[in-house]
């Protein structure tokens, strides 16, 4: 600990962690943010797949919103008409 405190405190994490190619740096907060985005995406996709959610429920609202937003083919076909 007195010779190289960084290695003492972080050595295990440094050995078992590689910086993903898409990022210039990587740390615990990057991992937390990635895990959070993955959890949110799972919630959205589950809601979008639930066609039996009660009308007006949060699940129905976010499911419909996500499904519509992810339908790029329909958006391209509609063009500027909705605007």
ChimeraX attribute file (.defattr): number of C-alpha atoms within 10 A of each C-alpha:
attribute: neighborCount
match mode: 1-to-1
recipient: residues
	/A:1	8
	/A:2	6
	/A:3	7
	/A:4	9
	/A:5	10
	/A:6	11
	/A:7	13
	/A:8	11
	/A:9	11
	/A:10	10
	/A:11	12
	/A:12	10
	/A:13	12
	/A:14	13
	/A:15	9
	/A:16	7
	/A:17	10
	/A:18	11
	/A:19	11
	/A:20	9
	/A:21	8
	/A:22	7
	/A:23	8
	/A:24	7
	/A:25	10
	/A:26	14
	/A:27	12
	/A:28	9
	/A:29	9
	/A:30	12
	/A:31	11
	/A:32	11
	/A:33	11
	/A:34	12
	/A:35	12
	/A:36	12
	/A:37	12
	/A:38	12
	/A:39	12
	/A:40	12
	/A:41	13
	/A:42	12
	/A:43	14
	/A:44	19
	/A:45	15
	/A:46	14
	/A:47	22
	/A:48	21
	/A:49	15
	/A:50	14
	/A:51	13
	/A:52	9
	/A:53	15
	/A:54	11
	/A:55	10
	/A:56	9
	/A:57	10
	/A:58	12
	/A:59	21
	/A:60	19
	/A:61	16
	/A:62	18
	/A:63	22
	/A:64	18
	/A:65	14
	/A:66	17
	/A:67	16
	/A:68	13
	/A:69	11
	/A:70	12
	/A:71	10
	/A:72	11
	/A:73	8
	/A:74	11
	/A:75	14
	/A:76	9
	/A:77	9
	/A:78	11
	/A:79	9
	/A:80	8
	/A:81	7
	/A:82	6
	/A:83	5
